[in-house]
Amino acid sequence: MIDDLKPIFEKVCLGFDARLIEFDGEDDHIHLLVNYPPKIALSSLVNSLKGVSSRMIKKKYHSQIKSKLWGGCLWSPSYFAASCGGAPIAIIRQYIEQQRT
C-alpha cells in the first residue's frame, strides 16, 4: 500500500502547486515532506491528501484493511505539521528515509 500512496500524494500535491519532496512511513503513520506555496492553507492540503488517498486505498484494499480502519476511516482525524524553513533539506530527507517502510 505504501507504494500506492506515493503517486496519489504526488498527484494531489500537483493540484495545489505543491511538490512532494520525500515520503515514507511506518505501520501506523507516514511522513511527508511537502514544498507548498504560502497561499495554500495547510489544512486544505492535508484534507485533500488524506481524503483522496483514503478513497483510493480503501477502494483497492478494502477487504485487506477493513479490520484495521479507524471506525471505517483510513486515517485518524488528526495530523501533525511542522515548518522546516531553517533546517537543511538533506537532514529532513535523512530523517524520513530512516523511517521503516
C-alpha positions in Angstrom: 0.0 0.0 0.0 2.8 2.4 0.8 4.0 2.1 -2.8 0.4 3.1 -4.0 0.3 6.1 -1.7 3.3 8.0 -3.2 1.8 8.6 -6.7 -1.5 9.5 -5.1 0.2 12.1 -2.8 2.3 13.4 -5.8 -0.9 14.0 -7.8 -2.7 15.7 -5.0 0.3 18.0 -4.4 0.4 19.0 -8.1 -3.2 20.1 -7.8 -2.1 22.5 -5.1 1.0 23.7 -7.0 3.0 21.8 -4.3 5.7 19.2 -4.6 6.2 16.0 -2.6 9.9 16.1 -1.7 10.1 13.0 0.4 7.7 10.3 1.6 8.0 7.2 3.9 6.0 5.5 6.6 5.7 3.0 9.4 2.9 0.6 10.4 0.8 3.3 12.0 1.8 6.6 10.4 3.5 8.3 7.5 5.9 11.2 7.0 5.6 13.7 4.1 8.0 16.5 3.2 6.0 18.8 1.0 7.0 22.1 -0.5 3.8 24.2 -0.9 3.2 27.8 -1.7 2.3 30.1 1.2 -1.1 31.0 -0.5 -2.3 27.4 0.3 -3.9 26.7 3.6 -2.1 23.7 5.1 -5.4 22.3 6.4 -6.8 22.2 2.9 -3.8 20.4 1.5 -3.8 17.8 4.3 -7.6 17.3 4.0 -7.1 16.6 0.3 -4.1 14.3 0.8 -6.0 12.3 3.4 -9.3 12.3 1.6 -8.1 11.3 -1.9 -5.7 8.7 -0.6 -8.3 7.2 1.8 -10.8 6.8 -1.1 -8.3 5.2 -3.4 -6.6 2.9 -0.9 -10.0 1.7 0.5 -11.3 1.0 -3.0 -8.3 -1.1 -3.8 -7.6 -2.8 -0.5 -10.9 -2.8 1.3 -11.0 -6.5 2.2 -7.4 -6.5 3.5 -7.7 -3.4 5.6 -11.3 -3.5 6.8 -10.4 -4.7 10.3 -7.6 -2.1 10.7 -9.6 1.1 9.9 -10.3 3.8 12.4 -14.1 3.4 12.7 -14.3 2.9 8.9 -11.6 5.6 8.2 -8.2 5.0 6.8 -6.6 8.0 8.6 -7.2 9.4 12.1 -8.8 12.8 12.1 -5.6 14.5 13.4 -2.3 15.3 11.8 1.0 16.9 12.9 2.7 19.5 10.8 5.9 21.4 11.4 7.7 24.0 9.5 11.3 23.3 8.5 12.2 26.5 6.8 15.5 26.8 8.5 16.6 23.2 8.5 18.7 21.8 5.7 16.5 19.6 3.4 19.2 16.9 3.4 18.7 16.4 7.2 14.9 16.2 6.9 15.2 13.8 4.0 17.5 11.6 6.0 15.1 11.5 8.9 12.2 10.5 6.6 14.3 7.9 4.7 15.2 6.3 8.1 11.5 5.5 8.8 10.7 1.9 8.5 8.8 1.3 5.2 
